[in-house]
Amino acid sequence: MNVLPTHFQCFCCDLELTNHSELDVVELGGQYKMEEIYDPREYYEIEGDEEPDFDYGND
């Protein structure tokens, strides 16, 4: 998902940029790509803390 920032606020110094042209001046106005990474156990709603045994037939 690509996003375009429209607001920036610094909680340390109370700087607040409220539109895209202000963000562009300080080079924070470009597009950003947000990437979501899922854990397979969460995605498939798998219960339990056991690790799978991938050592099949290697006796």
N, C-alpha and C positions, 0 to 999 in steps of 0.2 A: 504494500500500500504506500503510495507517495502522498506526502502531506506538504502543505505550504504554510509556514508559520505566519500568524497575524498578530501575535502579542508576545511580549517578553517582559518579565518582571524579576528583578533581582531582590531577594529578601534581605540581603546584607546591606546594600547601599541605597535601597528604595528607588533604583533606576527603573523606569517603566517606559517601554516603547509600545505604542498602541496601534501602529499601522505598518503596512508592508514597506512603505517608502523609508520610514525610520529604521526598520530592520535591515533594509538593503544598504543603507549608508554604513552600517557597522558590520556588513558582510554576514548577517544572520538571516537574510531574506530568501536564501535559496531553498530549493525543494529538498526534502529529506525522505529517505525510504525507511519505513518501519517494517521490521521483520519479526514474525512470531515464530518461536521455536517450541514445539510441543514434546513433552516426554511421552513415549509410547504408552506407558502405564496409565498416565492421566487421560490421554486421548481416547484409549479404548476402555477406560474405566476398569482396569485390572486391579483387583484387591490383593493385598499381601506384600510382604517385604522380601520374599524369597527370590534369589537370583535363579534364572533358568539354567539347567544343566545341558550345555552344548557339547558334552563329551560323549556323543552317542557311539556305541560299539567300538570304542578304542580301548579294548581290554588288554 
